[in-house]
Structure formats: C-alpha cells, structure tokens
Amino acid sequence: MNERPRPLLSGLRGELGSLAGEVAESVKLRLELAQLELMEDYHSARRLALVLAAALVMLLTSLPLLVVALAEALDGAGQLSRAGWLVIFALGLILIATAGGLFAWRRFRCGMVGLQETVEELREDILWLREWTAAPPPNPDSDHDGPDGSE
C-alpha cells in the first residue's frame, strides 16, 4: 500500500475551522451573557422607579393631610401651637422620605450587575487570542545575531 506523505500544513485547515467554530460559539455566549445582564439591570432600574414613584405619590397626597389633622388635634399640647407641630411633623416626614429613597438607591446599586461578567470574559478572550497569535520566541541556539544573518 503506497501512502503519500501528507503536506506539513494539512491539519492546519481543520484546526483553523474548529478554532473559528469555537470563537463563534464564544462570541455568541458572550452576547447572550451581555443581554442577560442588561435585562437584569433594566428590571432592577424599573423596580427602583416604581418604588420611588409609589413613595412620592404617598408623600404628596395622603401624609400631608394626616399631618395637618394631627397638628390640629395636638394644638396647645406641650405648649406648642399648631404651626409648631406642623414643623415637627414635616421634618419627620422629610427624614423618613430621605431614608426610604437612600435605602432604595443602595439596593439598586448593590443589585446592579453593570456588565461586569461580560467585561471580564472579554478580557480573558483578548488575553487568550494574544497568547495564541503571538510569534514564537526566538531560538537562542541560532548561529547569527541579526535578522538577516549578520553579526
């Protein structure tokens, strides 16, 4: 049986084809990861907006009415007039609203992914591609010093 010797680079085409397939699959997976992270951030931001809107509606409609009614009932108690009680209640409501807003903001910031995993995966891919495409180190056993063979 006469077998012809295979050319030196005969397996390279198959390797490049499989590499291209792996790179395409990797890019596809990275895009899916980015899409999932963006959707999670979108849903988190939407939840924050809904909570803040509901809190704002409550503060702007019902609480001022309750505060005025309570201040009217407490008029003269503790040697404070109705206006004094209104100031005390207003300051309390401002503190509560501020604390609720800050809590919602912190929760939003803690839960926000911000493409962290996608960026890290892309960095790893770039490093891998640089290593894979880097030229081999020069042979220290060569007989010449310069690239053209001169010393």
Secondary structure, DSSP 8 states (H G I E B T S, - for coil): -------TTTTHHHHHHHHHHHHHHHHHHHHHHHHHHHHHHHHHHHHHHHHHHHHHHHHHHHHHHHHHHHHHHTTTGGG--HHHHHHHHHHHHHHHHHHHHHHHHHHHHHH--TTHHHHHHHHHHHHHHHHHHS-----TT-S-SSTTS--
